[in-house]
Amino acid sequence: MQSILLAAGQVFLKFAMARMSPFGWTKEFWCSLLVNWQFAACGICFAAATALWMWMVKTFPLSVAYPMISLSYVFGMIAAIIFFHEEVSIAKWIGVALIMAGCILIAK
């Protein structure tokens, strides 16, 4: 769930940045940031992921918990395909398979 929250936060951040003024230290940029609901959703996802991470670190060995964060890359790539219609090469799919295989080996 923590990896899903991290990926969701990144998706909301990408949507938020697309709706905002160009990045800069300007009043327009910061005002567009403060009224952007996708940016707020991004923060909520990251805050929830952080709270869940604190529980995971307390509950599980770090050598098991930390590698599982890599699943957020898998969820992020799937989200990129669904929400942003990005094309994914075979090399990236192989990378996803390797990440998932590594998580399975670590979890055992």
LUMSE-442011 format. One line per 3 residues: number of its first residue (from 0); their letters; for each residue z, x, y of N, C-alpha, C, O, CB. Coordinates in nm, 4 decimals. Atoms other than C-alpha are relative to their C-alpha. Glycine has a CB too. Layout:
BEGIN
NUM> A> Z:X:Y:Z:X:Y:Z:X:Y:Z:X:Y:Z:X:Y; ... .
% end
This chain:
BEGIN
0> MQS> 0.0000:0.0828:-0.1201:0.0000:0.0000:0.0000:0.0000:0.0866:0.1256:-0.0634:0.0522:0.2254:0.1212:-0.0938:0.0003; -0.0069:-0.0886:-0.1163:0.0778:0.2868:0.2366:-0.1381:0.0534:0.0357:-0.1725:0.0634:0.1535:0.0964:0.1164:-0.0268; 0.1356:-0.0500:-0.0239:-0.2746:0.4242:0.1954:-0.0899:-0.1091:0.0571:-0.1762:-0.0814:0.1404:-0.0601:0.0548:-0.1296 .
3> ILL> 0.0774:0.1121:-0.0546:-0.4222:0.0805:0.2630:0.0337:-0.0211:0.1472:-0.0550:-0.0458:0.2289:0.0273:-0.1293:-0.0800; -0.0410:0.0147:-0.1402:-0.2189:0.0546:0.5838:-0.0585:0.1116:0.0871:-0.1006:0.0867:0.2000:0.1536:-0.0002:0.0108; 0.0600:-0.1102:-0.0750:-0.3399:0.3983:0.6936:-0.1490:-0.0239:0.0245:-0.1983:-0.0035:0.1354:0.0203:0.1322:-0.0745 .
6> AAG> 0.1433:0.0266:-0.0151:-0.7029:0.3050:0.6301:-0.0239:-0.1171:0.0953:-0.1153:-0.1126:0.1776:-0.0641:-0.0292:-0.1371; 0.0138:0.1147:-0.0907:-0.6589:-0.0313:0.8053:0.0243:0.0425:0.1443:-0.0461:-0.0019:0.2350:0.0981:-0.1125:-0.0393; -0.0253:-0.0515:-0.1350:-0.5110:0.1477:1.1057:-0.1203:0.0734:0.0555:-0.1528:0.0588:0.1733:0.1205:0.0923:-0.0001 .
9> QVF> 0.1190:-0.0736:-0.0463:-0.8167:0.3731:1.1247:-0.1155:-0.0954:0.0307:-0.1903:-0.0740:0.1261:-0.0441:0.1032:-0.1059; 0.1052:0.0991:-0.0260:-1.0517:0.0743:1.1013:0.0268:-0.0699:0.1327:-0.0634:-0.0829:0.2155:-0.0083:-0.1039:-0.1153; -0.0334:0.0636:-0.1275:-0.8681:-0.1042:1.3820:-0.0197:0.0963:0.1171:-0.0646:0.0550:0.2240:0.1445:-0.0508:-0.0024 .
12> LKF> 0.0182:-0.0981:-0.1065:-0.8729:0.2174:1.5866:-0.1480:0.0159:0.0344:-0.1835:0.0244:0.1519:0.0599:0.1354:-0.0410; 0.1437:-0.0121:-0.0261:-1.2505:0.2493:1.5462:-0.0527:-0.1225:0.0741:-0.1302:-0.1091:0.1688:-0.0769:0.0190:-0.1316; 0.0392:0.1216:-0.0713:-1.3006:-0.1149:1.6489:0.0515:0.0031:0.1443:-0.0208:-0.0326:0.2373:0.0534:-0.1252:-0.0734 .
15> AMA> -0.0593:-0.0055:-0.1338:-1.0651:-0.0637:1.9450:-0.0751:0.0969:0.0896:-0.1044:0.0647:0.2048:0.1471:0.0403:-0.0083; 0.0687:-0.0995:-0.0828:-1.2402:0.2503:2.0663:-0.1406:-0.0455:0.0380:-0.1900:-0.0096:0.1448:-0.0069:0.1337:-0.0733; 0.1340:0.0509:-0.0305:-1.5793:0.0762:2.0495:0.0030:-0.0996:0.1153:-0.0956:-0.1125:0.1878:-0.0613:-0.0656:-0.1239 .
18> RMS> -0.0109:0.1007:-0.1059:-1.4549:-0.1942:2.2889:0.0542:0.0557:0.1304:0.0545:-0.0141:0.2319:0.0878:-0.1124:-0.0456; -0.0671:-0.0543:-0.1179:-1.2883:0.0390:2.5363:-0.0962:0.0769:0.0898:-0.2078:0.1110:0.0506:0.1146:0.0904:-0.0421; 0.0730:-0.0857:-0.0925:-1.4107:0.2276:2.8396:-0.0116:0.1388:-0.0612:0.0636:0.1718:-0.1529:0.0702:0.0059:0.1388 .
21> PFG> 0.0101:-0.1368:0.0531:-1.5252:0.5854:2.7742:0.1338:0.0725:0.0116:0.2066:0.0576:0.1097:-0.1097:0.0793:0.0744; -0.1283:-0.0702:0.0039:-1.2329:0.8074:2.6783:0.0143:0.0931:0.1198:-0.0788:0.1656:0.1548:0.0140:0.0796:-0.1308; -0.0281:-0.0879:-0.1126:-1.0737:0.9855:2.9728:0.1366:-0.0313:0.0570:0.2013:-0.1283:0.0175:-0.1076:-0.0134:0.1082 .
24> WTK> -0.1294:0.0182:-0.0642:-0.7648:1.0190:3.1869:-0.0168:-0.0847:0.1253:0.0304:-0.0489:0.2333:0.0641:0.1362:0.0344; 0.0273:0.0882:-0.1128:-0.8776:0.7321:3.4083:0.0795:-0.1289:-0.0137:0.1225:-0.1666:-0.1228:-0.1502:-0.0305:0.0101; -0.0710:0.1276:-0.0005:-0.7088:0.4098:3.5076:-0.0749:-0.1035:-0.0835:-0.0128:-0.1825:-0.1546:0.0183:-0.0508:0.1439 .
27> EFW> 0.0805:0.0974:0.0750:-0.9963:0.2090:3.3572:0.0218:0.0150:-0.1511:0.0364:-0.0836:-0.2234:-0.1499:0.0170:0.0338; -0.0194:-0.0222:0.1431:-0.9533:0.3715:3.0176:0.1352:-0.0520:-0.0446:0.1438:-0.1259:-0.1427:-0.0130:0.1486:-0.0338; -0.1352:0.0388:0.0419:-0.5769:0.3181:3.0017:0.0227:-0.1496:0.0132:0.0966:-0.2076:-0.0663:0.1040:0.0749:0.0816 .
30> CSL> -0.0108:0.1459:-0.0118:-0.6050:-0.0409:3.1250:-0.0719:-0.0690:-0.1152:-0.0221:-0.1668:-0.1709:-0.0577:-0.0479:0.1344; 0.0730:0.0601:0.1125:-0.8677:-0.1182:2.8621:0.0763:0.0212:-0.1312:0.0638:-0.0591:-0.2237:-0.1426:0.0601:-0.0107; -0.0807:-0.0267:0.1189:-0.6337:0.0349:2.6039:0.1141:-0.1010:-0.0127:0.1416:-0.1511:-0.1217:0.0561:0.1429:0.0046 .
33> LVN> -0.1185:0.0855:0.0025:-0.3358:-0.1808:2.6998:-0.0304:-0.1458:-0.0300:0.0587:-0.2190:-0.0733:0.0710:0.0091:0.1306; 0.0341:0.1407:0.0244:-0.5231:-0.5114:2.6670:-0.0864:-0.0164:-0.1248:-0.1488:-0.1208:-0.1432:-0.0728:-0.0586:0.1213; 0.0871:-0.0005:0.1164:-0.7009:-0.4269:2.3410:0.0814:-0.0367:-0.1240:0.1652:0.0419:-0.1682:-0.0683:0.1383:-0.0175 .
36> WQF> -0.0802:0.0446:0.1138:-0.5632:-0.6271:2.0464:-0.0245:0.0851:-0.1244:0.0650:0.0999:-0.2076:-0.0300:-0.1458:-0.0307; 0.0257:-0.0850:0.1156:-0.7354:-0.4003:1.7925:0.0834:0.1276:0.0061:0.1267:0.1797:-0.0967:-0.1486:0.0346:-0.0084; -0.0839:-0.1188:-0.0148:-0.5461:-0.1043:1.9350:0.1446:-0.0331:-0.0375:0.2132:0.0484:-0.0993:-0.0074:0.0547:0.1449 .
39> AAC> -0.1355:0.0428:0.0377:-0.2202:-0.2992:1.8971:0.0107:-0.0135:-0.1520:0.1104:0.0274:-0.2114:0.0362:-0.1348:0.0687; -0.0001:0.0138:0.1460:-0.3120:-0.3837:1.5367:0.0014:0.1366:-0.0673:0.0662:0.1553:-0.1703:-0.1223:-0.0805:-0.0467; -0.0001:-0.1381:0.0498:-0.3819:-0.0142:1.4781:0.1421:0.0559:0.0013:0.1875:0.1135:-0.0976:-0.0939:0.0894:0.0854 .
42> GIC> -0.1376:-0.0490:-0.0113:-0.0335:0.0737:1.6011:0.0940:-0.0656:-0.0990:0.1815:0.0002:-0.1552:0.0512:-0.0222:0.1393; -0.0839:0.0711:0.0962:0.1265:-0.1929:1.3842:-0.0240:0.0535:-0.1409:0.0708:0.0751:-0.2164:-0.0278:-0.1517:0.0055; 0.0318:-0.0539:0.1330:-0.0559:-0.0643:1.0750:0.0610:0.1393:-0.0183:0.1196:0.1690:-0.1224:-0.1532:0.0059:-0.0206 .
45> FAA> -0.0548:-0.1352:0.0104:0.0455:0.2951:1.1485:0.1523:-0.0018:-0.0063:0.2122:0.0766:-0.0800:-0.0461:0.0849:0.1180; -0.1463:0.0096:0.0037:0.4073:0.1946:1.2155:0.0480:-0.0475:-0.1375:0.1448:0.0058:-0.1917:0.0506:-0.0959:0.1101; -0.0367:0.0493:0.1326:0.4247:-0.0014:0.8900:-0.0230:0.1073:-0.1064:0.0576:0.1226:-0.1982:-0.0803:-0.1266:-0.0342 .
48> ATA> 0.0280:-0.1081:0.0953:0.2630:0.2885:0.7011:0.1073:0.1079:0.0089:0.1479:0.1645:-0.0926:-0.1393:0.0611:0.0262; -0.1046:-0.1012:-0.0186:0.5200:0.5255:0.8494:0.1318:-0.0453:-0.0622:0.1995:0.0335:-0.1283:0.0200:0.0297:0.1496; -0.1238:0.0520:0.0591:0.8120:0.3025:0.7486:-0.0089:0.0043:-0.1532:0.0870:0.0420:-0.2206:0.0271:-0.1454:0.0488 .
51> LWM> 0.0184:-0.0043:0.1445:0.6708:0.2728:0.3981:0.0019:0.1438:-0.0512:0.0536:0.1706:-0.1596:-0.1314:-0.0681:-0.0390; -0.0013:-0.1416:0.0378:0.6181:0.6501:0.3868:0.1428:0.0530:-0.0070:0.1765:0.1293:-0.0975:-0.0824:0.0831:0.0999; -0.1400:-0.0445:0.0020:0.9846:0.7073:0.4730:0.0690:-0.0470:-0.1279:0.1453:0.0284:-0.1883:0.0760:-0.0527:0.1244 .
54> WMV> -0.0568:0.0509:0.1245:1.0843:0.4860:0.1790:-0.0536:0.0781:-0.1198:0.0216:0.1124:-0.2109:-0.0309:-0.1497:-0.0160; 0.0608:-0.0724:0.1117:0.8389:0.6646:-0.0518:0.0585:0.1404:-0.0144:0.0871:0.1854:-0.1253:-0.1514:0.0084:0.0187; -0.0537:-0.1367:0.0039:0.9683:1.0099:0.0419:0.1437:0.0000:-0.0503:0.1859:0.0924:-0.1198:-0.0071:0.0652:0.1396 .
57> KTF> -0.1379:0.0089:0.0464:1.3242:0.8978:-0.0197:0.0079:-0.0360:-0.1482:0.0998:0.0068:-0.2180:0.0761:-0.1025:0.0823; -0.0050:0.0547:0.1348:1.2411:0.7287:-0.3502:-0.0678:0.0867:-0.1055:-0.0181:0.0976:-0.2176:-0.0623:-0.1343:-0.0004; 0.0814:-0.0726:0.0978:0.9793:0.9496:-0.5192:-0.0012:0.1497:0.0299:0.0233:0.1902:0.1436:-0.1436:-0.0545:-0.0012 .
60> PLS> 0.0153:-0.1437:-0.0263:0.9349:1.3243:-0.5627:-0.1187:0.0219:0.0952:-0.2220:-0.0440:0.0830:-0.0208:0.0795:-0.1340; 0.1062:-0.0280:-0.0971:0.7259:1.4654:-0.2778:-0.1276:0.0467:-0.0696:-0.2380:0.0195:-0.0223:0.0464:0.1060:0.1008; 0.1165:-0.0502:0.0736:0.4968:1.6316:-0.5319:-0.0840:-0.1133:-0.0597:-0.1997:-0.0920:-0.0961:0.0452:0.0942:-0.1109 .
63> VAY> 0.0750:0.1167:0.0464:0.3949:1.2830:-0.6482:-0.0442:-0.0857:0.1195:-0.1591:-0.1294:0.1254:0.0857:-0.0842:-0.0986; 0.0287:0.0891:-0.1124:0.4121:1.0847:-0.3224:-0.1085:0.0559:0.0923:-0.2000:-0.0166:0.1315:0.1270:-0.0251:0.0797; 0.0921:-0.0548:-0.1009:0.2214:1.3221:-0.0949:-0.1459:-0.0021:-0.0430:-0.2310:-0.0407:0.0370:0.0390:0.1411:0.0329 .
66> PMI> 0.1414:0.0071:0.0402:-0.0989:1.3525:-0.3005:-0.0556:-0.1422:-0.0012:-0.1765:-0.1607:0.0126:-0.0169:0.0607:-0.1369; 0.0487:0.1377:0.0030:-0.1180:0.9728:-0.3208:-0.0549:-0.0457:0.1354:-0.1304:-0.1427:0.1424:0.1116:-0.0929:-0.0438; 0.0548:0.0325:-0.1318:-0.1901:0.9640:0.0530:-0.1517:0.0177:0.0004:-0.2216:-0.0466:0.0788:0.0645:0.0883:0.1092 .
69> SLS> 0.1446:-0.0240:0.0040:-0.5371:1.0920:-0.0374:-0.0778:-0.1260:-0.0359:-0.1983:-0.1331:-0.0117:-0.0321:0.1102:-0.0999; 0.0675:0.1267:0.0278:-0.6156:0.7403:-0.1583:-0.0457:-0.0683:0.1279:-0.1361:-0.1518:0.1245:0.0919:-0.0929:-0.0781; 0.0446:0.0588:-0.1272:-0.6446:0.6476:0.2094:-0.1442:0.0412:0.0313:-0.2156:-0.0331:0.0987:0.0938:0.0430:0.1154 .
72> YVF> 0.1396:-0.0401:-0.0172:-0.9726:0.8461:0.2101:-0.0924:-0.0931:-0.0764:-0.1995:-0.1297:-0.0279:-0.0209:0.1444:-0.0463; 0.0795:0.0914:0.0826:-1.1026:0.6237:-0.0679:-0.0108:-0.1349:0.0699:-0.1205:-0.1888:0.0847:0.0627:-0.0164:-0.1415; 0.0005:0.1293:-0.0680:-1.0005:0.3048:0.1128:-0.0761:0.0069:0.1323:-0.1433:-0.0887:0.1711:0.1433:-0.0474:0.0244 .
75> GMI> 0.0730:-0.0179:-0.1257:-1.1386:0.4425:0.4390:-0.1504:-0.0012:-0.0203:-0.2238:-0.0585:0.0601:0.0411:0.1295:0.0662; 0.1433:-0.0016:0.0267:-1.4780:0.5054:0.2859:-0.0499:-0.1392:-0.0374:-0.1575:-0.1804:0.0060:-0.0324:0.0996:-0.1117; 0.0382:0.1369:0.0356:-1.4894:0.1580:0.1338:-0.0034:-0.0874:0.1258:-0.0938:-0.1693:0.1423:0.0987:-0.0593:-0.1050 .
78> AAI> -0.0023:0.0754:-0.1258:-1.3920:0.0128:0.4737:-0.1199:0.0353:0.0876:-0.1753:-0.0520:0.1543:0.1307:0.0271:0.0763; 0.1164:-0.0416:-0.0793:-1.6688:0.2166:0.6412:-0.1260:-0.0702:-0.0480:-0.2120:-0.1067:0.0322:-0.0187:0.1523:-0.0071; 0.1162:0.0698:0.0566:-1.9215:0.0582:0.4072:0.0041:-0.1483:0.0372:-0.0968:-0.2053:0.0788:-0.0041:0.0166:-0.1543 .
81> IFF> -0.0126:0.1445:-0.0225:-1.7880:-0.2961:0.4518:-0.0095:-0.0360:0.1481:-0.0861:-0.1246:0.1859:0.1320:-0.0505:-0.0567; -0.0102:0.0402:-0.1400:-1.7091:-0.3033:0.8241:-0.1021:0.0656:0.0922:-0.1415:0.0061:0.1925:0.1362:0.0304:0.0497; 0.0889:-0.0731:-0.0909:-1.9428:-0.0446:0.9753:-0.1381:0.0242:-0.0604:-0.2228:0.0888:0.0013:0.0628:0.1327:0.0380 .
84> HEE> 0.1300:-0.0081:0.0674:-2.2331:-0.0640:0.7274:-0.0516:0.1432:-0.0091:-0.1706:0.1696:0.0086:-0.1017:-0.0862:0.0729; 0.0376:-0.1407:0.0134:-2.2306:0.3109:0.6770:-0.0570:0.0254:-0.1390:-0.0180:-0.0386:-0.2366:0.1215:0.0923:0.0264; 0.0574:-0.0397:0.1282:-2.4371:0.4698:0.4031:0.0841:0.1138:-0.0577:0.1293:0.2024:0.0148:-0.1496:0.0432:0.0159 .
87> VSI> -0.0832:-0.1003:0.0667:-2.2501:0.6795:0.1490:-0.0849:0.0713:-0.1045:-0.1444:0.0083:-0.1920:0.1265:-0.0653:-0.0656; 0.0810:-0.0799:0.0922:-2.4203:0.9614:-0.0371:0.0674:0.0121:-0.1360:0.1862:-0.0165:-0.1508:-0.0257:0.1392:0.0583; -0.0527:-0.0198:0.1354:-2.3760:1.0352:-0.4050:0.1088:0.1078:-0.0004:0.2046:0.0994:-0.0772:-0.1137:0.0386:-0.0972 .
90> AKW> -0.1012:-0.1056:-0.0078:-2.1812:1.3494:-0.3122:0.1350:-0.0571:0.0442:0.2396:-0.0152:-0.0053:-0.0453:0.1108:0.0973; -0.1247:0.0614:-0.0451:-1.9240:1.1363:-0.1308:0.0619:-0.0853:-0.1109:0.1840:-0.0886:-0.1263:-0.0247:-0.0856:0.1254; -0.0524:0.0784:0.1123:-1.8942:0.9037:-0.4313:0.0622:0.0916:-0.1042:0.1639:0.0575:-0.1645:-0.1114:-0.0851:-0.0639 .
93> IGV> -0.0589:-0.0972:0.0935:-1.8330:1.2070:-0.6499:0.1354:0.0463:0.0527:0.2309:0.0602:-0.0238:-0.0947:0.1220:-0.0206; -0.1272:-0.0372:-0.0606:-1.5625:1.3144:-0.4060:0.1061:-0.1067:-0.0184:0.2217:-0.0759:-0.0476:-0.0187:0.0278:0.1465; -0.0932:0.1114:0.0220:-1.4023:0.9704:-0.4292:0.0480:-0.0014:-0.1444:0.1666:-0.0207:-0.1709:-0.0665:-0.1347:0.0352 .
96> ALI> -0.0377:-0.0025:0.1424:-1.4088:0.9919:-0.8089:0.0986:0.1128:-0.0278:0.1935:0.0949:-0.1042:-0.1250:0.0162:-0.0893; -0.0916:-0.1125:0.0191:-1.2402:1.3319:-0.7950:0.1384:-0.0288:0.0584:0.2400:0.0053:-0.0023:-0.0579:0.1261:0.0636; -0.1280:0.0367:-0.0610:-0.9698:1.2039:-0.5584:0.0745:-0.0959:-0.0918:0.1934:-0.0784:-0.1183:-0.0213:-0.0639:0.1399 .
99> MAG> -0.0651:0.0987:0.0875:-0.9012:0.9084:-0.7856:0.0464:0.0641:-0.1310:0.1543:0.0321:-0.1809:-0.0962:-0.1167:-0.0300; -0.0395:-0.0692:0.1229:-0.8960:1.1316:-1.0948:0.1249:0.0847:0.0254:0.2155:0.0888:-0.0579:-0.1160:0.0889:-0.0525; -0.1159:-0.0815:-0.0337:-0.6508:1.3644:-0.9220:0.1257:-0.0846:0.0142:0.2328:-0.0454:-0.0320:-0.0255:0.0771:0.1283 .
102> CIL> -0.1164:0.0893:-0.0152:-0.4213:1.0757:-0.8296:0.0481:-0.0510:-0.1351:0.1683:-0.0625:-0.1589:-0.0348:-0.1190:0.0911; -0.0386:0.0468:0.1345:-0.4290:0.9475:-1.1872:0.0762:0.1114:-0.0744:0.1777:0.0856:-0.1390:-0.1268:-0.0439:-0.0821; -0.0662:-0.1123:0.0683:-0.3371:1.2944:-1.3197:0.1399:0.0259:0.0572:0.2333:0.0556:-0.0173:-0.0859:0.1275:0.0119 .
105> IAK> -0.1300:-0.0242:-0.0636:-0.0536:1.3333:-1.0678:0.0987:-0.1103:-0.0340:0.2174:-0.0836:-0.0528:-0.0156:0.0111:0.1521; -0.0894:0.1136:0.0254:0.0874:0.9866:-1.1353:0.0549:0.0001:-0.1412:0.1595:-0.0596:-0.1667:-0.0723:-0.1300:0.0255; -0.0457:-0.0009:0.1407:0.1195:1.0535:-1.5094:0.1144:0.0948:-0.0210:0.1643:0.1074:-0.1328:-0.1135:0.0373:-0.0931 .
% end
